[in-house]
Amino acid sequence: MEFIKKNKNILLGAAILILVFTGYGMWSRNSSSNDSSSGLTFTDSPIAVDTVGGQEILNVLNQLRHLSIDSSIFESPAFLSLMDYTVATSSEPLGRPDPFAPLPATSTKTQ
């Protein structure tokens, strides 16, 4: 019992290390296996992913081609009553051409 009291921190550290190594071993074994029970499928070909993404883009483009906009909304009283509240901004002076260039040397004379 005295041995456990003296070396409690060492035993606790050893137990934590054993748990960490066991957990890592189980995790790496599960992540490296490619079984169908996990529901995940791994493919090494980026072509399959690009083809699916490209097909989705083509589908959206086809839908946009057949889209028609009713321009009568721009003639409605609600649209015509909208007011423009933009504020003109003044132009700011430009900085140095190369902000990362060293600063010009300034002479400081001490007398």
Secondary structure, 3 states (H helix, E strand, C coil): CHHHHHCHHHHHHHHHHHHHHHHHHHHHHHHHCCCHHHCCCCCCCHHHHHHHHHHHHHHHHHHHHCCCCCHHHHHCHHHHCCCCCCCCCCCCCCCCCCCCCCCCCCCCCCC
